[in-house]
Amino acid sequence: MKIVLISCASTQQVGEFPARVLYKSPLFRRSLAYAEEVLQPDYIYIISSQYHVIKLDTMIKNYDVALKRFTKLQKKNWGKLVTQQLKDNGHSLEESEFTILAGKDYVNPLADHLAKINEPLEGMRHGFRFQFLNQELAQHQNIANG
């Protein structure tokens, strides 16, 4: 089972929207496009400091909670909640392959709980992540258009 986890974004629509629409940052939009078009996993979820694991079409309201402001213990507990929700959704933490499109604040609390993790954006700063995603999408589209 291939699962992609995409971190939420602080740039959000105001009001209640499906999760895929609520987050409007360019990096989030590119990460979602990369997941859907290039990776084509079995499942895609958004990992959120507020809502933990969110299905793309779940209706949620905007919020102002940032994982980077959490204490070490709060991040650890957040990671436990996220992994419990993944299990509750029927995913094996040992057998599923997780691709995480997020920074270290999101990856680190999950790393001890997930057996197979891919981090294509690992170590990249924001601008380089965006550039990488754009290049991957363009290459995929060139191949698809053939």
N, CA, C and O atoms as CSV, one atom per row, in Angstrom:
chain,resi,resn,atom,element,x,y,z
A,1,MET,N,N,0.847,-1.169,0.000
A,1,MET,CA,C,0.000,0.000,0.000
A,1,MET,C,C,0.899,1.241,0.000
A,1,MET,O,O,1.788,1.374,0.842
A,2,LYS,N,N,0.663,2.128,-0.934
A,2,LYS,CA,C,1.435,3.369,-1.024
A,2,LYS,C,C,0.560,4.527,-0.557
A,2,LYS,O,O,-0.557,4.731,-1.032
A,3,ILE,N,N,1.117,5.275,0.393
A,3,ILE,CA,C,0.389,6.378,1.014
A,3,ILE,C,C,1.260,7.620,0.980
A,3,ILE,O,O,2.445,7.559,1.308
A,4,VAL,N,N,0.680,8.745,0.586
A,4,VAL,CA,C,1.388,10.021,0.613
A,4,VAL,C,C,0.787,10.890,1.712
A,4,VAL,O,O,-0.431,11.018,1.834
A,5,LEU,N,N,1.666,11.478,2.501
A,5,LEU,CA,C,1.276,12.427,3.542
A,5,LEU,C,C,1.839,13.791,3.165
A,5,LEU,O,O,3.047,13.943,2.982
A,6,ILE,N,N,0.961,14.779,3.050
A,6,ILE,CA,C,1.361,16.132,2.667
A,6,ILE,C,C,1.101,17.058,3.843
A,6,ILE,O,O,0.014,17.035,4.420
A,7,SER,N,N,2.078,17.866,4.202
A,7,SER,CA,C,1.860,18.777,5.319
A,7,SER,C,C,0.890,19.880,4.936
A,7,SER,O,O,0.819,20.310,3.785
A,8,CYS,N,N,0.151,20.320,5.932
A,8,CYS,CA,C,-0.783,21.426,5.753
A,8,CYS,C,C,0.003,22.712,5.461
A,8,CYS,O,O,1.232,22.696,5.386
A,9,ALA,N,N,-0.716,23.809,5.301
A,9,ALA,CA,C,-0.068,25.089,5.005
A,9,ALA,C,C,-0.738,26.186,5.828
A,9,ALA,O,O,-1.934,26.121,6.115
A,10,SER,N,N,0.035,27.175,6.195
A,10,SER,CA,C,-0.526,28.287,6.968
A,10,SER,C,C,-1.366,29.216,6.096
A,10,SER,O,O,-2.238,29.921,6.604
A,11,THR,N,N,-1.112,29.222,4.793
A,11,THR,CA,C,-1.906,30.052,3.881
A,11,THR,C,C,-3.184,29.292,3.547
A,11,THR,O,O,-3.163,28.267,2.865
A,12,GLN,N,N,-4.304,29.827,4.050
A,12,GLN,CA,C,-5.570,29.115,3.937
A,12,GLN,C,C,-6.694,30.048,3.498
A,12,GLN,O,O,-6.637,31.262,3.694
A,13,GLN,N,N,-7.718,29.439,2.895
A,13,GLN,CA,C,-8.957,30.158,2.634
A,13,GLN,C,C,-9.610,30.438,3.986
A,13,GLN,O,O,-9.352,29.717,4.951
A,14,VAL,N,N,-10.439,31.457,4.074
A,14,VAL,CA,C,-11.170,31.743,5.307
A,14,VAL,C,C,-12.559,31.130,5.177
A,14,VAL,O,O,-13.301,31.432,4.243
A,15,GLY,N,N,-12.896,30.265,6.128
A,15,GLY,CA,C,-14.183,29.599,6.113
A,15,GLY,C,C,-14.013,28.094,6.130
A,15,GLY,O,O,-12.963,27.580,6.516
A,16,GLU,N,N,-15.052,27.395,5.711
A,16,GLU,CA,C,-15.033,25.933,5.689
A,16,GLU,C,C,-14.987,25.443,4.245
A,16,GLU,O,O,-15.790,25.859,3.410
A,17,PHE,N,N,-14.034,24.551,3.962
A,17,PHE,CA,C,-13.800,24.053,2.610
A,17,PHE,C,C,-13.332,22.608,2.676
A,17,PHE,O,O,-12.902,22.144,3.732
A,18,PRO,N,N,-13.413,21.881,1.545
A,18,PRO,CA,C,-12.722,20.588,1.504
A,18,PRO,C,C,-11.225,20.844,1.726
A,18,PRO,O,O,-10.684,21.843,1.253
A,19,ALA,N,N,-10.577,19.951,2.434
A,19,ALA,CA,C,-9.170,20.162,2.800
A,19,ALA,C,C,-8.297,20.483,1.588
A,19,ALA,O,O,-7.424,21.346,1.675
A,20,ARG,N,N,-8.516,19.810,0.468
A,20,ARG,CA,C,-7.688,20.034,-0.726
A,20,ARG,C,C,-7.806,21.471,-1.232
A,20,ARG,O,O,-6.912,21.952,-1.928
A,21,VAL,N,N,-8.899,22.164,-0.891
A,21,VAL,CA,C,-9.148,23.536,-1.338
A,21,VAL,C,C,-8.752,24.556,-0.268
A,21,VAL,O,O,-8.338,25.669,-0.593
A,22,LEU,N,N,-8.880,24.180,1.002
A,22,LEU,CA,C,-8.605,25.108,2.099
A,22,LEU,C,C,-7.188,25.671,2.033
A,22,LEU,O,O,-6.977,26.876,2.168
A,23,TYR,N,N,-6.222,24.779,1.823
A,23,TYR,CA,C,-4.817,25.186,1.805
A,23,TYR,C,C,-4.480,25.742,0.429
A,23,TYR,O,O,-4.659,25.064,-0.583
A,24,LYS,N,N,-3.990,26.976,0.395
A,24,LYS,CA,C,-3.786,27.612,-0.911
A,24,LYS,C,C,-2.345,28.041,-1.185
A,24,LYS,O,O,-2.098,28.770,-2.145
A,25,SER,N,N,-1.399,27.607,-0.370
A,25,SER,CA,C,-0.012,27.972,-0.650
A,25,SER,C,C,0.462,27.277,-1.926
A,25,SER,O,O,0.042,26.155,-2.210
A,26,PRO,N,N,1.327,27.929,-2.693
A,26,PRO,CA,C,1.857,27.297,-3.910
A,26,PRO,C,C,2.578,25.972,-3.630
A,26,PRO,O,O,2.475,25.035,-4.422
A,27,LEU,N,N,3.303,25.887,-2.512
A,27,LEU,CA,C,4.015,24.645,-2.199
A,27,LEU,C,C,3.022,23.513,-1.915
A,27,LEU,O,O,3.225,22.384,-2.362
A,28,PHE,N,N,1.967,23.809,-1.184
A,28,PHE,CA,C,0.958,22.782,-0.932
A,28,PHE,C,C,0.323,22.332,-2.248
A,28,PHE,O,O,0.171,21.134,-2.486
A,29,ARG,N,N,-0.045,23.280,-3.092
A,29,ARG,CA,C,-0.690,22.954,-4.373
A,29,ARG,C,C,0.229,22.089,-5.244
A,29,ARG,O,O,-0.229,21.145,-5.888
A,30,ARG,N,N,1.518,22.413,-5.262
A,30,ARG,CA,C,2.475,21.631,-6.065
A,30,ARG,C,C,2.667,20.247,-5.462
A,30,ARG,O,O,2.758,19.258,-6.189
A,31,SER,N,N,2.729,20.174,-4.138
A,31,SER,CA,C,2.880,18.875,-3.475
A,31,SER,C,C,1.700,17.970,-3.784
A,31,SER,O,O,1.876,16.780,-4.046
A,32,LEU,N,N,0.493,18.533,-3.753
A,32,LEU,CA,C,-0.699,17.748,-4.055
A,32,LEU,C,C,-0.697,17.298,-5.516
A,32,LEU,O,O,-1.014,16.145,-5.810
A,33,ALA,N,N,-0.342,18.197,-6.426
A,33,ALA,CA,C,-0.271,17.833,-7.848
A,33,ALA,C,C,0.772,16.739,-8.069
A,33,ALA,O,O,0.521,15.790,-8.812
A,34,TYR,N,N,1.928,16.858,-7.438
A,34,TYR,CA,C,2.993,15.857,-7.548
A,34,TYR,C,C,2.501,14.500,-7.039
A,34,TYR,O,O,2.736,13.469,-7.670
A,35,ALA,N,N,1.824,14.511,-5.907
A,35,ALA,CA,C,1.307,13.259,-5.353
A,35,ALA,C,C,0.296,12.619,-6.302
A,35,ALA,O,O,0.369,11.423,-6.584
A,36,GLU,N,N,-0.644,13.422,-6.791
A,36,GLU,CA,C,-1.708,12.887,-7.637
A,36,GLU,C,C,-1.210,12.477,-9.021
A,36,GLU,O,O,-1.602,11.426,-9.529
A,37,GLU,N,N,-0.361,13.283,-9.633
A,37,GLU,CA,C,0.039,13.048,-11.016
A,37,GLU,C,C,1.264,12.157,-11.165
A,37,GLU,O,O,1.311,11.308,-12.055
A,38,VAL,N,N,2.246,12.345,-10.305
A,38,VAL,CA,C,3.505,11.607,-10.447
A,38,VAL,C,C,3.518,10.342,-9.585
A,38,VAL,O,O,3.775,9.249,-10.089
A,39,LEU,N,N,3.246,10.490,-8.305
A,39,LEU,CA,C,3.339,9.347,-7.396
A,39,LEU,C,C,2.156,8.391,-7.530
A,39,LEU,O,O,2.333,7.176,-7.440
A,40,GLN,N,N,0.973,8.913,-7.740
A,40,GLN,CA,C,-0.248,8.124,-7.902
A,40,GLN,C,C,-0.376,7.006,-6.859
A,40,GLN,O,O,-0.451,5.828,-7.208
A,41,PRO,N,N,-0.399,7.389,-5.574
A,41,PRO,CA,C,-0.472,6.383,-4.513
A,41,PRO,C,C,-1.888,5.829,-4.343
A,41,PRO,O,O,-2.829,6.267,-5.005
A,42,ASP,N,N,-2.011,4.871,-3.456
A,42,ASP,CA,C,-3.323,4.321,-3.118
A,42,ASP,C,C,-4.139,5.329,-2.300
A,42,ASP,O,O,-5.359,5.413,-2.443
A,43,TYR,N,N,-3.455,6.089,-1.446
A,43,TYR,CA,C,-4.114,7.076,-0.589
A,43,TYR,C,C,-3.250,8.328,-0.468
A,43,TYR,O,O,-2.021,8.257,-0.474
A,44,ILE,N,N,-3.916,9.468,-0.359
A,44,ILE,CA,C,-3.244,10.738,-0.061
A,44,ILE,C,C,-3.971,11.356,1.122
A,44,ILE,O,O,-5.198,11.456,1.135
A,45,TYR,N,N,-3.194,11.769,2.110
A,45,TYR,CA,C,-3.739,12.466,3.270
A,45,TYR,C,C,-2.963,13.750,3.497
A,45,TYR,O,O,-1.803,13.875,3.102
A,46,ILE,N,N,-3.613,14.686,4.129
A,46,ILE,CA,C,-2.950,15.898,4.605
A,46,ILE,C,C,-2.685,15.680,6.089
A,46,ILE,O,O,-3.568,15.241,6.827
A,47,ILE,N,N,-1.478,15.986,6.517
A,47,ILE,CA,C,-1.191,15.927,7.952
A,47,ILE,C,C,-1.180,17.355,8.472
A,47,ILE,O,O,-0.485,18.228,7.952
A,48,SER,N,N,-1.966,17.562,9.506
A,48,SER,CA,C,-2.261,18.896,9.994
A,48,SER,C,C,-1.967,19.015,11.485
A,48,SER,O,O,-2.224,18.093,12.259
A,49,SER,N,N,-1.434,20.147,11.863
A,49,SER,CA,C,-1.186,20.410,13.275
A,49,SER,C,C,-2.488,20.454,14.067
A,49,SER,O,O,-2.508,20.116,15.251
A,50,GLN,N,N,-3.561,20.864,13.426
A,50,GLN,CA,C,-4.867,20.988,14.082
A,50,GLN,C,C,-5.702,19.708,13.985
A,50,GLN,O,O,-6.235,19.237,14.990
A,51,TYR,N,N,-5.814,19.154,12.797
A,51,TYR,CA,C,-6.730,18.040,12.553
A,51,TYR,C,C,-6.034,16.684,12.437
A,51,TYR,O,O,-6.715,15.664,12.321
A,52,HIS,N,N,-4.740,16.642,12.463
A,52,HIS,CA,C,-3.916,15.440,12.388
A,52,HIS,C,C,-3.944,14.819,10.992
A,52,HIS,O,O,-3.195,15.274,10.127
A,53,VAL,N,N,-4.761,13.815,10.733
A,53,VAL,CA,C,-4.835,13.171,9.415
A,53,VAL,C,C,-6.159,13.567,8.769
A,53,VAL,O,O,-7.228,13.371,9.348
A,54,ILE,N,N,-6.074,14.125,7.567
A,54,ILE,CA,C,-7.267,14.620,6.895
A,54,ILE,C,C,-7.362,13.999,5.502
A,54,ILE,O,O,-6.396,14.003,4.740
A,55,LYS,N,N,-8.521,13.477,5.190
A,55,LYS,CA,C,-8.789,13.048,3.815
A,55,LYS,C,C,-8.982,14.310,2.973
A,55,LYS,O,O,-9.449,15.332,3.474
A,56,LEU,N,N,-8.623,14.232,1.707
A,56,LEU,CA,C,-8.612,15.411,0.844
A,56,LEU,C,C,-9.966,16.110,0.736
A,56,LEU,O,O,-10.015,17.334,0.607
A,57,ASP,N,N,-11.041,15.372,0.785
A,57,ASP,CA,C,-12.351,15.983,0.594
A,57,ASP,C,C,-13.103,16.236,1.899
A,57,ASP,O,O,-14.276,16.607,1.874
A,58,THR,N,N,-12.438,16.038,3.037
A,58,THR,CA,C,-13.059,16.331,4.326
A,58,THR,C,C,-13.232,17.834,4.482
A,58,THR,O,O,-12.307,18.605,4.227
A,59,MET,N,N,-14.416,18.241,4.900
A,59,MET,CA,C,-14.690,19.660,5.129
A,59,MET,C,C,-14.048,20.086,6.450
A,59,MET,O,O,-14.306,19.494,7.498
A,60,ILE,N,N,-13.205,21.125,6.384
A,60,ILE,CA,C,-12.561,21.661,7.591
A,60,ILE,C,C,-12.567,23.184,7.526
A,60,ILE,O,O,-12.718,23.784,6.461
A,61,LYS,N,N,-12.398,23.783,8.692
A,61,LYS,CA,C,-12.344,25.244,8.788
A,61,LYS,C,C,-10.890,25.683,8.925
A,61,LYS,O,O,-10.038,24.937,9.408
A,62,ASN,N,N,-10.633,26.906,8.490
A,62,ASN,CA,C,-9.285,27.458,8.639
A,62,ASN,C,C,-8.938,27.567,10.125
A,62,ASN,O,O,-9.821,27.627,10.981
A,63,TYR,N,N,-7.647,27.591,10.409
A,63,TYR,CA,C,-7.167,27.607,11.789
A,63,TYR,C,C,-5.790,28.239,11.834
A,63,TYR,O,O,-5.156,28.456,10.802
A,64,ASP,N,N,-5.339,28.527,13.029
A,64,ASP,CA,C,-4.016,29.132,13.213
A,64,ASP,C,C,-3.258,28.358,14.292
A,64,ASP,O,O,-3.060,28.848,15.404
A,65,VAL,N,N,-2.845,27.156,13.945
A,65,VAL,CA,C,-2.066,26.306,14.843
A,65,VAL,C,C,-0.878,25.807,14.033
A,65,VAL,O,O,-1.052,25.198,12.977
A,66,ALA,N,N,0.319,26.062,14.524
A,66,ALA,CA,C,1.525,25.678,13.784
A,66,ALA,C,C,2.322,24.637,14.568
A,66,ALA,O,O,2.640,24.842,15.739
A,67,LEU,N,N,2.640,23.532,13.921
A,67,LEU,CA,C,3.405,22.465,14.561
A,67,LEU,C,C,4.774,22.956,15.031
A,67,LEU,O,O,5.296,22.488,16.043
A,68,LYS,N,N,5.343,23.891,14.295
A,68,LYS,CA,C,6.672,24.390,14.683
A,68,LYS,C,C,6.650,25.100,16.043
A,68,LYS,O,O,7.697,25.279,16.666
A,69,ARG,N,N,5.473,25.500,16.496
A,69,ARG,CA,C,5.352,26.158,17.806
A,69,ARG,C,C,5.073,25.164,18.929
A,69,ARG,O,O,4.996,25.553,20.094
A,70,PHE,N,N,4.921,23.884,18.590
A,70,PHE,CA,C,4.668,22.858,19.594
A,70,PHE,C,C,5.950,22.565,20.375
A,70,PHE,O,O,7.055,22.709,19.851
A,71,THR,N,N,5.789,22.157,21.623
A,71,THR,CA,C,6.923,21.683,22.414
A,71,THR,C,C,7.324,20.298,21.904
A,71,THR,O,O,6.606,19.690,21.110
A,72,LYS,N,N,8.453,19.817,22.357
A,72,LYS,CA,C,8.919,18.490,21.952
A,72,LYS,C,C,7.892,17.423,22.346
A,72,LYS,O,O,7.616,16.516,21.561
A,73,LEU,N,N,7.332,17.522,23.539
A,73,LEU,CA,C,6.335,16.562,23.998
A,73,LEU,C,C,5.053,16.661,23.176
A,73,LEU,O,O,4.454,15.639,22.842
A,74,GLN,N,N,4.630,17.875,22.849
A,74,GLN,CA,C,3.429,18.050,22.029
A,74,GLN,C,C,3.627,17.452,20.631
A,74,GLN,O,O,2.710,16.848,20.075
A,75,LYS,N,N,4.827,17.624,20.068
A,75,LYS,CA,C,5.114,17.028,18.756
A,75,LYS,C,C,5.090,15.502,18.835
A,75,LYS,O,O,4.570,14.833,17.942
A,76,LYS,N,N,5.648,14.969,19.898
A,76,LYS,CA,C,5.651,13.514,20.086
A,76,LYS,C,C,4.219,12.997,20.177
A,76,LYS,O,O,3.878,11.994,19.549
A,77,ASN,N,N,3.386,13.672,20.950
A,77,ASN,CA,C,1.979,13.268,21.083
A,77,ASN,C,C,1.222,13.437,19.766
A,77,ASN,O,O,0.357,12.625,19.434
A,78,TRP,N,N,1.547,14.486,19.024
A,78,TRP,CA,C,0.943,14.695,17.711
A,78,TRP,C,C,1.278,13.501,16.802
A,78,TRP,O,O,0.404,12.981,16.109
A,79,GLY,N,N,2.530,13.080,16.812
A,79,GLY,CA,C,2.948,11.935,16.001
A,79,GLY,C,C,2.191,10.669,16.370
A,79,GLY,O,O,1.830,9.883,15.494
A,80,LYS,N,N,1.949,10.465,17.660
A,80,LYS,CA,C,1.182,9.297,18.098
A,80,LYS,C,C,-0.259,9.376,17.600
A,80,LYS,O,O,-0.820,8.372,17.162
A,81,LEU,N,N,-0.853,10.555,17.664
A,81,LEU,CA,C,-2.222,10.736,17.179
A,81,LEU,C,C,-2.319,10.476,15.669
A,81,LEU,O,O,-3.244,9.811,15.203
A,82,VAL,N,N,-1.366,11.001,14.926
A,82,VAL,CA,C,-1.360,10.804,13.476
A,82,VAL,C,C,-1.246,9.325,13.141
A,82,VAL,O,O,-2.002,8.816,12.314
A,83,THR,N,N,-0.322,8.643,13.768
A,83,THR,CA,C,-0.139,7.227,13.451
A,83,THR,C,C,-1.335,6.394,13.904
A,83,THR,O,O,-1.680,5.407,13.254
A,84,GLN,N,N,-1.966,6.776,15.003
A,84,GLN,CA,C,-3.169,6.068,15.435
A,84,GLN,C,C,-4.292,6.268,14.419
A,84,GLN,O,O,-5.021,5.327,14.108
A,85,GLN,N,N,-4.434,7.482,13.906
A,85,GLN,CA,C,-5.467,7.739,12.901
A,85,GLN,C,C,-5.189,6.958,11.610
A,85,GLN,O,O,-6.119,6.467,10.970
A,86,LEU,N,N,-3.925,6.845,11.233
A,86,LEU,CA,C,-3.588,6.037,10.058
A,86,LEU,C,C,-3.990,4.580,10.277
A,86,LEU,O,O,-4.545,3.945,9.380
A,87,LYS,N,N,-3.710,4.052,11.472
A,87,LYS,CA,C,-4.124,2.678,11.793
A,87,LYS,C,C,-5.648,2.558,11.792
A,87,LYS,O,O,-6.200,1.574,11.298
A,88,ASP,N,N,-6.321,3.568,12.348
A,88,ASP,CA,C,-7.788,3.556,12.386
A,88,ASP,C,C,-8.391,3.572,10.982
A,88,ASP,O,O,-9.505,3.091,10.774
A,89,ASN,N,N,-7.649,4.126,10.021
A,89,ASN,CA,C,-8.090,4.138,8.617
A,89,ASN,C,C,-7.710,2.842,7.891
A,89,ASN,O,O,-7.897,2.721,6.681
A,90,GLY,N,N,-7.174,1.880,8.646
A,90,GLY,CA,C,-6.900,0.564,8.075
A,90,GLY,C,C,-5.526,0.384,7.470
A,90,GLY,O,O,-5.310,-0.560,6.711
A,91,HIS,N,N,-4.586,1.269,7.787
A,91,HIS,CA,C,-3.254,1.188,7.192
A,91,HIS,C,C,-2.255,0.543,8.153
A,91,HIS,O,O,-2.218,0.862,9.341
A,92,SER,N,N,-1.465,-0.350,7.623
A,92,SER,CA,C,-0.400,-0.981,8.392
A,92,SER,C,C,0.797,-0.043,8.447
A,92,SER,O,O,1.302,0.397,7.414
A,93,LEU,N,N,1.243,0.258,9.653
A,93,LEU,CA,C,2.399,1.144,9.816
A,93,LEU,C,C,3.690,0.423,9.462
A,93,LEU,O,O,4.703,1.061,9.177
A,94,GLU,N,N,3.657,-0.905,9.479
A,94,GLU,CA,C,4.838,-1.707,9.178
A,94,GLU,C,C,4.943,-2.039,7.689
A,94,GLU,O,O,6.046,-2.087,7.145
A,95,GLU,N,N,3.821,-2.266,7.033
A,95,GLU,CA,C,3.858,-2.743,5.658
A,95,GLU,C,C,3.623,-1.655,4.616
A,95,GLU,O,O,4.099,-1.775,3.487
A,96,SER,N,N,2.910,-0.612,4.967
A,96,SER,CA,C,2.641,0.459,4.006
A,96,SER,C,C,3.899,1.272,3.754
A,96,SER,O,O,4.752,1.426,4.628
A,97,GLU,N,N,3.992,1.790,2.532
A,97,GLU,CA,C,5.105,2.658,2.160
A,97,GLU,C,C,4.599,4.098,2.181
A,97,GLU,O,O,3.697,4.463,1.426
A,98,PHE,N,N,5.194,4.910,3.059
A,98,PHE,CA,C,4.761,6.291,3.246
A,98,PHE,C,C,5.736,7.253,2.566
A,98,PHE,O,O,6.934,7.237,2.848
A,99,THR,N,N,5.223,8.073,1.688
A,99,THR,CA,C,6.002,9.170,1.128
A,99,THR,C,C,5.498,10.425,1.825
A,99,THR,O,O,4.308,10.739,1.785
A,100,ILE,N,N,6.419,11.137,2.464
A,100,ILE,CA,C,6.033,12.318,3.229
A,100,ILE,C,C,6.574,13.555,2.523
A,100,ILE,O,O,7.781,13.706,2.333
A,101,LEU,N,N,5.654,14.436,2.140
A,101,LEU,CA,C,5.998,15.705,1.503
A,101,LEU,C,C,5.816,16.787,2.555
A,101,LEU,O,O,4.785,17.456,2.622
A,102,ALA,N,N,6.845,16.935,3.367
A,102,ALA,CA,C,6.778,17.840,4.515
A,102,ALA,C,C,8.176,18.094,5.045
A,102,ALA,O,O,9.137,17.421,4.672
A,103,GLY,N,N,8.266,19.075,5.919
A,103,GLY,CA,C,9.525,19.381,6.585
A,103,GLY,C,C,9.741,18.509,7.807
A,103,GLY,O,O,8.898,17.691,8.173
A,104,LYS,N,N,10.887,18.706,8.423
A,104,LYS,CA,C,11.283,17.857,9.555
A,104,LYS,C,C,10.347,17.967,10.748
A,104,LYS,O,O,10.226,17.011,11.513
A,105,ASP,N,N,9.674,19.114,10.934
A,105,ASP,CA,C,8.737,19.232,12.054
A,105,ASP,C,C,7.619,18.206,11.940
A,105,ASP,O,O,7.088,17.751,12.953
A,106,TYR,N,N,7.259,17.839,10.714
A,106,TYR,CA,C,6.218,16.847,10.493
A,106,TYR,C,C,6.784,15.434,10.423
A,106,TYR,O,O,6.158,14.489,10.903
A,107,VAL,N,N,7.946,15.287,9.837
A,107,VAL,CA,C,8.527,13.959,9.643
A,107,VAL,C,C,9.047,13.372,10.953
A,107,VAL,O,O,8.779,12.209,11.256
A,108,ASN,N,N,9.772,14.146,11.717
A,108,ASN,CA,C,10.418,13.616,12.924
A,108,ASN,C,C,9.459,12.946,13.906
A,108,ASN,O,O,9.782,11.867,14.403
A,109,PRO,N,N,8.292,13.531,14.212
A,109,PRO,CA,C,7.385,12.854,15.151
A,109,PRO,C,C,6.789,11.554,14.606
A,109,PRO,O,O,6.249,10.752,15.367
A,110,LEU,N,N,6.888,11.345,13.288
A,110,LEU,CA,C,6.327,10.144,12.673
A,110,LEU,C,C,7.372,9.065,12.427
A,110,LEU,O,O,7.036,7.887,12.308
A,111,ALA,N,N,8.619,9.458,12.352
A,111,ALA,CA,C,9.694,8.559,11.902
A,111,ALA,C,C,9.804,7.281,12.726
A,111,ALA,O,O,10.084,6.219,12.169
A,112,ASP,N,N,9.592,7.355,14.027
A,112,ASP,CA,C,9.719,6.159,14.867
A,112,ASP,C,C,8.531,5.213,14.731
A,112,ASP,O,O,8.602,4.065,15.171
A,113,HIS,N,N,7.448,5.679,14.130
A,113,HIS,CA,C,6.220,4.880,14.058
A,113,HIS,C,C,5.990,4.230,12.694
A,113,HIS,O,O,5.227,3.270,12.588
A,114,LEU,N,N,6.639,4.742,11.658
A,114,LEU,CA,C,6.417,4.245,10.303
A,114,LEU,C,C,7.660,3.499,9.824
A,114,LEU,O,O,8.768,4.034,9.868
A,115,ALA,N,N,7.470,2.261,9.366
A,115,ALA,CA,C,8.613,1.427,8.999
A,115,ALA,C,C,9.257,1.848,7.680
A,115,ALA,O,O,10.482,1.824,7.552
A,116,LYS,N,N,8.436,2.236,6.697
A,116,LYS,CA,C,8.958,2.543,5.359
A,116,LYS,C,C,8.600,3.985,4.999
A,116,LYS,O,O,7.444,4.294,4.709
A,117,ILE,N,N,9.602,4.859,5.022
A,117,ILE,CA,C,9.385,6.276,4.736
A,117,ILE,C,C,10.263,6.719,3.582
A,117,ILE,O,O,11.459,6.429,3.551
A,118,ASN,N,N,9.663,7.424,2.633
A,118,ASN,CA,C,10.397,8.116,1.572
A,118,ASN,C,C,10.195,9.604,1.792
A,118,ASN,O,O,9.088,10.061,2.077
A,119,GLU,N,N,11.279,10.352,1.657
A,119,GLU,CA,C,11.209,11.808,1.808
A,119,GLU,C,C,11.865,12.481,0.600
A,119,GLU,O,O,13.034,12.858,0.677
A,120,PRO,N,N,11.154,12.638,-0.497
A,120,PRO,CA,C,11.770,13.252,-1.673
A,120,PRO,C,C,12.196,14.702,-1.466
A,120,PRO,O,O,13.031,15.210,-2.215
A,121,LEU,N,N,11.638,15.373,-0.464
A,121,LEU,CA,C,11.983,16.776,-0.209
A,121,LEU,C,C,12.972,16.939,0.942
A,121,LEU,O,O,13.249,18.060,1.368
A,122,GLU,N,N,13.495,15.846,1.438
A,122,GLU,CA,C,14.359,15.876,2.615
A,122,GLU,C,C,15.540,16.828,2.426
A,122,GLU,O,O,16.240,16.787,1.414
A,123,GLY,N,N,15.739,17.676,3.418
A,123,GLY,CA,C,16.874,18.593,3.438
A,123,GLY,C,C,16.750,19.804,2.535
A,123,GLY,O,O,17.648,20.646,2.507
A,124,MET,N,N,15.649,19.909,1.793
A,124,MET,CA,C,15.485,21.045,0.875
A,124,MET,C,C,14.794,22.210,1.572
A,124,MET,O,O,13.854,22.025,2.345
A,125,ARG,N,N,15.274,23.395,1.284
A,125,ARG,CA,C,14.583,24.596,1.750
A,125,ARG,C,C,13.350,24.823,0.887
A,125,ARG,O,O,13.193,24.211,-0.169
A,126,HIS,N,N,12.492,25.699,1.347
A,126,HIS,CA,C,11.193,25.946,0.716
A,126,HIS,C,C,11.305,26.166,-0.791
A,126,HIS,O,O,10.619,25.490,-1.558
A,127,GLY,N,N,12.143,27.085,-1.227
A,127,GLY,CA,C,12.274,27.388,-2.651
A,127,GLY,C,C,12.759,26.206,-3.467
A,127,GLY,O,O,12.320,26.012,-4.600
A,128,PHE,N,N,13.659,25.414,-2.903
A,128,PHE,CA,C,14.172,24.240,-3.604
A,128,PHE,C,C,13.114,23.140,-3.688
A,128,PHE,O,O,13.064,22.401,-4.671
A,129,ARG,N,N,12.270,23.030,-2.659
A,129,ARG,CA,C,11.164,22.065,-2.709
A,129,ARG,C,C,10.245,22.396,-3.873
A,129,ARG,O,O,9.880,21.526,-4.663
A,130,PHE,N,N,9.879,23.665,-3.965
A,130,PHE,CA,C,8.982,24.120,-5.026
A,130,PHE,C,C,9.606,23.848,-6.395
A,130,PHE,O,O,8.928,23.369,-7.304
A,131,GLN,N,N,10.901,24.154,-6.541
A,131,GLN,CA,C,11.612,23.929,-7.800
A,131,GLN,C,C,11.651,22.436,-8.148
A,131,GLN,O,O,11.401,22.059,-9.293
A,132,PHE,N,N,11.959,21.600,-7.177
A,132,PHE,CA,C,11.995,20.152,-7.378
A,132,PHE,C,C,10.637,19.644,-7.855
A,132,PHE,O,O,10.560,18.886,-8.822
A,133,LEU,N,N,9.568,20.060,-7.178
A,133,LEU,CA,C,8.222,19.608,-7.539
A,133,LEU,C,C,7.856,20.061,-8.948
A,133,LEU,O,O,7.282,19.291,-9.718
A,134,ASN,N,N,8.184,21.298,-9.285
A,134,ASN,CA,C,7.919,21.804,-10.635
A,134,ASN,C,C,8.653,20.981,-11.685
A,134,ASN,O,O,8.081,20.631,-12.717
A,135,GLN,N,N,9.921,20.673,-11.421
A,135,GLN,CA,C,10.710,19.886,-12.374
A,135,GLN,C,C,10.143,18.475,-12.534
A,135,GLN,O,O,10.050,17.962,-13.649
A,136,GLU,N,N,9.768,17.856,-11.427
A,136,GLU,CA,C,9.210,16.505,-11.481
A,136,GLU,C,C,7.886,16.490,-12.238
A,136,GLU,O,O,7.638,15.590,-13.041
A,137,LEU,N,N,7.041,17.480,-11.987
A,137,LEU,CA,C,5.762,17.570,-12.688
A,137,LEU,C,C,5.968,17.812,-14.180
A,137,LEU,O,O,5.290,17.202,-15.006
A,138,ALA,N,N,6.903,18.702,-14.531
A,138,ALA,CA,C,7.164,18.980,-15.934
A,138,ALA,C,C,7.704,17.737,-16.639
A,138,ALA,O,O,7.287,17.427,-17.755
A,139,GLN,N,N,8.612,17.038,-16.005
A,139,GLN,CA,C,9.168,15.821,-16.603
A,139,GLN,C,C,8.078,14.782,-16.793
A,139,GLN,O,O,8.014,14.132,-17.837
A,140,HIS,N,N,7.224,14.620,-15.798
A,140,HIS,CA,C,6.127,13.646,-15.892
A,140,HIS,C,C,5.173,14.024,-17.028
A,140,HIS,O,O,4.737,13.160,-17.788
A,141,GLN,N,N,4.855,15.300,-17.139
A,141,GLN,CA,C,3.939,15.766,-18.187
A,141,GLN,C,C,4.561,15.597,-19.581
A,141,GLN,O,O,3.863,15.266,-20.539
A,142,ASN,N,N,5.870,15.825,-19.686
A,142,ASN,CA,C,6.559,15.632,-20.982
A,142,ASN,C,C,6.508,14.164,-21.393
A,142,ASN,O,O,6.282,13.849,-22.562
A,143,ILE,N,N,6.718,13.275,-20.440
A,143,ILE,CA,C,6.669,11.843,-20.726
A,143,ILE,C,C,5.236,11.437,-21.104
A,143,ILE,O,O,5.028,10.680,-22.052
A,144,ALA,N,N,4.260,11.945,-20.356
A,144,ALA,CA,C,2.865,11.608,-20.608
A,144,ALA,C,C,2.388,12.114,-21.975
A,144,ALA,O,O,1.568,11.477,-22.637
A,145,ASN,N,N,2.925,13.287,-22.387
A,145,ASN,CA,C,2.521,13.862,-23.663
A,145,ASN,C,C,3.337,13.344,-24.832
A,145,ASN,O,O,3.048,13.634,-25.993
A,146,GLY,N,N,4.355,12.578,-24.505
A,146,GLY,CA,C,5.144,11.950,-25.360
A,146,GLY,C,C,5.889,11.997,-26.495
A,146,GLY,O,O,6.492,10.995,-26.880
